[in-house]
Amino acid sequence: MKRSPINGWLSRNPKESTPSASLQKPSGVRHNPSGSPERSHKQALQAARAAWGKTAGKSQGASSSQGPAVKPEQKQNKTDIAGPETEAPSKVAKSGKWRVKRRMLLWSALLLFLAGTSFIGLFALWVRGLDISKLEHPLPEPSFVMDAGEQPVSQLSSSRIIPVPLAEIPADLKNAVIAVEDRRFYEHAGFDLWSIGRALIRDLQSGSLKEGGSTITQQLAKNLFLDSDKTLSRKVKELGYAIKINFAYSKDEILELYLNSIYYGEGRWGVEGAARQYFGKPVKELTLAESALLAGLPKAPTLYSPVKNPDKALERRNLVLSLMLEQGTIDEATYAQTVNQPIALKPDNGESLKGRYPSFVDYVMDEAERLYGFTEQQILTLGLRIHTTMDVKVQQAAEEVYRTDALFPADPGDRPVQSGVVVLDHRTGGIRAIVGARGDQVYRGFNRATKLKRQPGSTFKPLAVYGPALERGYTPDSLLYDGRLDIGGYRPSNWDGQTRGQVTLREAVLRSWNIPPVWLLNEIGIDAGLDYVRRAGIDLPEKDRNLSLALGGLSAGVSPLQMAQAYGAIANQGVMERAHAITRITTKDGHPLVEAVPQRTMLTAPVHAYTMTQLLQEAVAVGTGQAAALLDGRPTAGKTGTTQLPDTPEFARIGGNGAKDAWFVGFTPELTAAIWLGYDKTDQNHYLTTSGGAVPAVLFREIMTRALKDVPVTPFPVPDEVLAAQQAQLQAKPSKRQNMYRDEEDRKPKREERRAKEERKDRKNDD
């Protein structure tokens, strides 16, 4: 009978190291002489498993009652023999599971492929439907400022895009733009996955959508077709437009479109206009330094403006140069030579359409942004019609006066005395004229008529003291204290260093004494003064709640616009109309977008406003404001104001011979004006030697004389209450005269009788 292979494996000598060695009966193991037919195959298999389990747990060379230990080689041989029988069920199960997983993966991949294909197809259809025809006409449409007579007086974005071919744009400028905006411009398909991924990581870290990752193509799409909001939907649209532009135009065409349409600040689009604006030359003549400066502007034209922020502009330009060096478009020597060059601007002011009346137009743009939500770019590109309250005659009168240097103090030569004026119609609140600076003015420069904050000096007394005092029963003839005063350590003094014991409220106004208003404010209460000032449209912080309020000693100060609005309420019988320049904004076709709504508040009762007007009229007629009186006899009211130099060692040698600020605020029956005069930065070499009653009062007179030429002279309006009182007085006077006449008639017979008696007596004496 044939020997079983399993039985043979169990009978082999454990010392044999190869499967081919002869098998011998191990010692100590009884052999069944009858052979394997007496044992079933299953039993043999179980015996083999048992023998293998025992020998596997023993160390090499150890003895066992079942036989000698199995060597590693024998273990391997056993596995080779037993493996096919023991592992078959497991392999079948695993094979089945793998087939299920493979089918699931295949189906998932197929579904994913179909979904991706569908998305790409839909996205492609959407991109195909995008309209990019505007690229053929990238010129922004200018807006116009209209005056009160509905006539255009200024064009916004008058600097049209002057297209230049790419061949005329210097290589340095093209390389600079690509270096700072899109270094892989010529490699990607309109969008840069690397930049988008980097921006996405930064956005996730910051929790916002600040990082754009936009290529030149995407920026072109955003500026021409989309809003500037940072939303995911806008980014998707930007991507779609960029892809379509990339398919429709070559890279050079896209770069040419970008350079000719991007905004460079100062109201300029396109590199040609920017080159002329900043350097007074065509773009083809730009140097490397000038090209790098322009390339750095589109990211933030206002922040990096070389006009407004030269330090930041220089820093940005040098960053562009370093990126060009890094990308190999300039060498080390060129970089070292260029990075040390200063910014040298040479503006081109020769264009008549740059924009007339810059101070007024600047304020119009500020008001459109602040009150109505327009952006600067919308104002300059949407072809709006901005209707305003400007009176060209008044505006030109103010500008003419401000161009007359003889009317201003002489300056040291390095820095002129500056000034700002606002003229408004107090009956409506409409601003008629604004001049915010002397000399050349830059686009959206600092407007001293509307943005400046300076201490108003004595021009604040009618608002903080005398106005609220009239409301509390004081009259022009009320007596006020004028002696040495010390209230909590605050010791005011009169400008002449003298005291008079007592003065009337009228005299305190006319002579602009300081002690009486401080004493009076303490009497009526600081809160009364603050409340009146607040009603006049001037909000003050808590730190201004002190007695220096009486003399205009404020922590921050006020602007000429605020003072004109406040005094306008006095001129308008106590009713304050909010000062404004815009009446409405429409499209070029006349479709209304914005309509201004009048805003009026009550400052004080008409009778008190009229009393204050009379006091301020006297201040001009015989007081400190005489230089403001109009020569045609037109009624004029106003108040002067002068602020002292800081009490610091720097100004100790100057003493009381200098001033920091000088003001005049006044009005006629038609117009109200506020004028400030001073230096932007006061120091020991730059300070005023004039007062509010001198130069500012003269400026007021000259502006009003020109602005009101040929306007009939009329008196100030009289409130109904005052008219009724005056009528009552007139009626009372005839009654008194009639009574006197009746008394005279009653006494006449008696006088005649007495005269007759005296005559008879005289005749008797003669006899």
Order of alpha helices (4+ residues) and beta strands (2+ residues): alpha-alpha-alpha-alpha-beta-beta-alpha-alpha-alpha-alpha-alpha-alpha-alpha-alpha-alpha-alpha-alpha-beta-alpha-beta-beta-alpha-beta-beta-alpha-alpha-alpha-alpha-beta-beta-beta-beta-alpha-beta-beta-beta-alpha-alpha
